[in-house]
């Protein structure tokens, strides 16, 4: 099964964002498009979803962390259904 690495998108127009909420933990199952992490900039809050159905194998961040574009957020092991 493939491991998908999800990174901070460069769509915020900001140099950094704060991790305001972590919805899932390592070992949790997640559906495609289900929010895993919420990022907060001075302009908006945005959920970062899983791109695949699977299981969270690693979180690279915790709440209150400051993150930057292209920094790893979490890894998902892709699983069918």
C-alpha positions in Angstrom: 0.0 0.0 0.0 1.2 3.5 -0.9 2.1 6.1 1.7 0.9 9.6 0.7 2.7 12.6 2.2 0.5 15.7 2.7 2.2 19.0 2.8 1.3 22.6 3.7 -0.2 24.0 0.5 1.2 27.2 -1.0 -2.3 28.6 -1.6 -2.6 30.7 1.5 -0.6 33.5 0.1 1.2 33.6 3.5 4.7 32.7 4.6 3.4 30.8 7.5 0.3 29.4 9.2 -0.6 28.1 12.6 -2.0 24.6 13.2 -5.2 25.5 15.0 -6.7 22.0 15.3 -5.8 18.4 14.6 -8.9 16.3 13.9 -7.2 12.9 13.5 -4.4 11.0 15.3 -1.9 8.4 14.1 -3.7 5.1 13.6 -7.1 6.7 12.8 -8.9 5.8 9.6 -9.7 8.7 7.3 -11.9 9.1 4.2 -10.9 10.9 1.1 -11.6 14.7 1.5 -12.1 14.3 5.3 -10.4 17.1 7.3 -7.3 16.0 9.2 -5.7 19.4 10.2 -6.9 23.0 10.3 -4.5 25.8 9.5 -5.1 29.4 10.5 -3.5 32.4 8.8 -4.2 36.1 9.6 -6.7 36.0 6.7 -8.5 32.7 7.0 -8.9 29.2 8.5 -8.7 26.2 6.2 -9.1 22.5 6.6 -6.4 20.2 5.1 -8.1 17.0 4.0 -6.8 13.6 3.2 -6.3 13.0 -0.5 -7.1 9.3 -0.2 -9.1 6.8 1.9 -6.7 5.2 4.4 -5.1 5.4 7.8 -3.1 8.2 9.3 0.4 6.7 9.9 2.2 9.8 11.1 1.4 13.4 12.1 4.3 15.8 11.6 2.6 18.6 13.5 0.7 19.3 16.7 -1.7 22.1 17.6 -0.1 25.5 17.9 2.8 24.6 15.6 3.8 27.2 13.0 4.1 25.7 9.6 5.4 26.9 6.2 4.5 26.1 2.6 5.7 22.6 1.5 6.3 21.5 5.1 5.0 17.9 5.8 1.7 17.8 7.8 0.8 14.1 7.9 1.2 10.8 6.1 -1.7 8.6 5.0 -1.4 4.9 4.1 -3.8 4.5 1.2 -6.3 1.7 1.8 -9.3 0.6 -0.2 -12.6 1.7 1.3 
